[in-house]
Amino acid sequence: MTERAVVIAGGGPTGLMLAGELALAGVDVAVVERRANHDLVGSRAGGLHARTIEVLDQRGIADRFLREGQVARVAWFSGITLEISDFPTRHNYVLALWQAHIERILDGWVGERAVPVYRGIEVTIFAQDAAGVDVGLSNGQSLRAKYLVGCDGGRSLIRKAAGIEFPGSDPTTSNLIAEVELSEEPPWGIRRDALGIHSLSRLEVGRRVRVLVTEQRVGHTTEPTLRDLSEALIVVYGSDFGVHSPSSISRFTDATRQAASYRNGRVLLAGDAAHVHPPDGGQGLQAGVQDAVNLGWKLAQVVKGTSPESLLDTYQAERQPVAARVLRNATASVALRRADERTKALRDMMAEFLGMDEPRKRLAAEMSNLGIHYDLGQGHPLLGRRMPDLDLVTPNGQLRVFTLLHEARPVLLNLGEPGGFDITPWADRVQLIDAKYAGTWELPAIGAVTAPTAVLIRPDGYVAWVVGDLTRAGLADALTTWFGPPAAA
Ligand SMILES: Cc1cc2nc3c(=O)[nH]c(=O)nc-3n(C[C@H](O)[C@H](O)[C@H](O)COP(=O)(O)OP(=O)(O)OC[C@H]3O[C@@H](n4cnc5c(N)ncnc54)[C@H](O)[C@@H]3O)c2cc1C
């Protein structure tokens, strides 16, 4: 039986990002992925929101995605566009890029760190004891790990076998999404009617067509077929346009569910395994990748014995409320896309409301995930929020904040008197950087904030401690809470 520190079930975007984060921290990790390659059923996510691009930038890999994607200057909510180009970030846009490409690029990054990805194999069973988890595989072999993370999607076997409840709401709408060919020219574009939203669009290459159609009834229990698609098209358009040659047909609903707990002992959940919701607003992949970036460094520290196991509790405490907001926003978005006269009137009002600066900025900060605020207590507005990617001047020249995070190591950034801090007992874990920054401090949706004199930045780019005056109160506590007790002198 091969021993690993961490085994990840599922090599979708969440599992791959987590594998990269753990490998970066020097943890011995392996991924088990059911699919033999990157082919997906359906095209799924269509791009990256601003904060996801930022977290990739924090690891120095954003360019790989930017080279292949296309920049769009707006986010959206239930078809209402939300301008984000005035947000104070280098990535004040949405990047259009299909999920298969996102996964391929992430896989390339993970591959550079020599993480074993066992493809074409499923996790079929596991059993945990006080010291670790035995993970049974579909090829008859097994792995032993200190921790098992279920990144195995909405129908997660890991979640079910761990006995973690998945409460939420049942579907009220059902949609088919497919890539097909049509023999007849259809009416291209988006159509709304009493049933819901439908669209027909040409794919980038060849004669293939992407179809989105709302079905007449919910509650299907079998996998969708070409016949289901044909019938749904006829109900909406009066014709199926000679639909044929599907390369994919999948079904999604507006069901929302969230894991009651993100951890049971040595088993954790991340991504769709922990939360599912309709794709409105394009949030699922972002939430999964950011779950991984929140969990990765914490799990690494626990595995290495730098931090106590209780650090893992902060993963759920921080990420569960974020996903709950995603579920709420997606539910509201689905409600607003109904096509009856009353809902149309409500959507028009929302559009007017979101045309105003303050509401637009607030919702756009949520949809772009730039407004995420982990509750780390009272204090400076930066506390628990993302650290902006400032251009710093250091004794070694100019440097971006995100460059300091490439290796996923925490940073104490001293913007006051050089040499003003001594963190020797944490020097093996935390970088201490003296720097100057002359510009203004501005946060998305919040605006200008008082310039701090020092900030403690976690590997995921969130601020764990801020000081705006000469006192150093709480620094030792913050260092201990997040990065473990001081090393013995
Ligand atoms: C139509 C549609 C459109 C979407 N659009 C967007 C969008 O625009 N933006 C956005 O952010 N999100 C979007 N999403 C959501 C996004 O696709 C998911 O949130 C995202 O894929 C979640 O990633 P994940 O890695 O957590 O799970 P998954 O992508 O589901 O990956 C789970 C992986 O685990 C593997 N697996 C499952 N069981 C096992 C097992 N027992 N053993 C080993 N491997 C296993 C699977 O093969 C899979 O590769 C969309 C989804 C759909 C359906």
The ligand as a Gaussian input file, in Angstrom:
#p B3LYP/6-31G(d) Opt

LIG

0 1
 C      -23.603000      23.940000     -17.671000
 C      -22.633000      24.424000     -16.634000
 C      -22.049000      25.678000     -16.760000
 C      -21.173000      26.134000     -15.791000
 N      -20.630000      27.384000     -15.931000
 C      -19.785000      27.844000     -15.000000
 C      -19.150000      29.110000     -15.151000
 O      -19.349000      29.801000     -16.139000
 N      -18.304000      29.512000     -14.185000
 C      -18.023000      28.753000     -13.087000
 O      -17.232000      29.182000     -12.238000
 N      -18.573000      27.540000     -12.928000
 C      -19.447000      27.069000     -13.849000
 N      -19.985000      25.840000     -13.710000
 C      -19.665000      25.051000     -12.509000
 C      -18.321000      24.338000     -12.654000
 O      -18.315000      23.528000     -13.792000
 C      -18.092000      23.518000     -11.394000
 O      -18.366000      24.292000     -10.265000
 C      -16.650000      23.009000     -11.313000
 O      -16.384000      22.059000     -12.314000
 C      -16.378000      22.392000      -9.946000
 O      -15.094000      21.866000      -9.925000
 P      -14.737000      20.634000      -8.981000
 O      -13.329000      20.302000      -9.293000
 O      -15.122000      20.979000      -7.600000
 O      -15.726000      19.485000      -9.436000
 P      -15.785000      18.732000     -10.845000
 O      -15.413000      19.656000     -11.947000
 O      -17.114000      18.066000     -10.907000
 O      -14.638000      17.672000     -10.751000
 C      -14.780000      16.510000      -9.976000
 C      -13.829000      15.495000     -10.538000
 O      -13.862000      14.333000      -9.727000
 C      -13.858000      13.183000     -10.544000
 N      -14.474000      12.129000      -9.729000
 C      -15.755000      12.017000      -9.325000
 N      -15.903000      10.959000      -8.528000
 C      -14.685000      10.389000      -8.388000
 C      -14.192000       9.271000      -7.669000
 N      -14.991000       8.530000      -6.907000
 N      -12.883000       8.971000      -7.766000
 C      -12.043000       9.743000      -8.524000
 N      -12.472000      10.796000      -9.238000
 C      -13.766000      11.127000      -9.155000
 C      -14.654000      13.575000     -11.770000
 O      -14.310000      12.797000     -12.895000
 C      -14.224000      15.046000     -11.941000
 O      -13.118000      15.198000     -12.784000
 C      -20.863000      25.332000     -14.682000
 C      -21.417000      24.061000     -14.554000
 C      -22.298000      23.607000     -15.522000
 C      -22.896000      22.238000     -15.388000

